[in-house]
Amino acid sequence: MHTSQCQLIQRIERMVRVMAKIAFVTDSTACLTKAQAERYGITVVPLSVILDGQSFREGEDLTAAEFYQRLRSSPSVPTTSQPPVGEFAAVFERLLQDHDTVLALLLSSKLSGTFQSAEAAARMVGGDVVVVDSRIASYGIAGPLLDGVELHRRGGGKEEVLALWERELAREKAFFVVDTLEQLHKGGRIGGASAALGSLLQIKPILTMVDGRIELFEKVRTHRRAVERMLEELDRDAAGGKPLKVGVVHADREGDALRLRDQLTQRYPHVQAEVCELGPVIGAHTGPGVLALLYYEPVDGSH
């Protein structure tokens, strides 16, 4: 086959990929802003938080600020619930009417049944729906998700987007400090760190994500030292000059998060950092006061 014929075939294959429309779906724990969801055309399926006998759909009925304010004065322990299978099925069916494929990147299956609900819905609708377990939450979902949308806009097809997600999710690291482990312990989300609960209540635990679960990374004496340790870990990856995308995630700690973001961008010109607010669903299990660093090395071309 002549070179010109090969080039023509390659162009045709690329055109087919471009013409194949992909719809992107995530859940509300990704902490996308409404502006981001609208700009990138992403459908967000909300989880719910139940507080004082009332159920609120995350991102629709209750803002994060309102939730943390209510949480401080509420005598009850908040609970959360995943979206029902039927809601995912309705979303998938609607999107498949004018898209060839639906790609859904969702909250870790070890933290919620959201992924399982979406998988069941995908089997029900029967179209080309791929549900991906992020094995993380918050910016850990949002960063690769937006990279995937950008890749598709540049002509990337389904398999290319899935490959990008696989590589970026595998590179992600997460470190976060909470004021207390009590909320995580009550909600059963703390994994192996629960064994150390008694000794940790009086100090600041640094937590991390291991295979989709929350685990203890290290215990330190003060919040300031916890932030220093998180920065030390990030420095190991950033010091060499490779590009990183960083989410400075907080729960009712915006001032600290903004200062930390500015500190990072001033120190590392090759680091792209943004502040993300932890929503009510994850916040129901962590409590207010969370400060976290979630970061990864983007796949070439997605920075």
Protein Blocks (a to p, Z undefined) as FASTA:
>chain_A
ZZklmmmmmmmmmmmmmmmccdddddfklopafklmmmnopacddddddeehiacdehkl
ocfklmmmmmmmpcbdcddddddfklmmmmmmmmmmmpcbdcdddddfklbcklmmmmmm
mmmnopacddddehiahjllmmmmmmmmmmmmnopafklmmmmmmmmmmmpccddddfbf
klmmmnopnmmmlmmmmmmmmmccddddeehiacdfbdcfbfklmmmmmmmmmmmmmmno
pacddddddehilkmmmmmmmmmmmmmmmbccddddddfklmmmnoghiacdddddddeh
iZZ
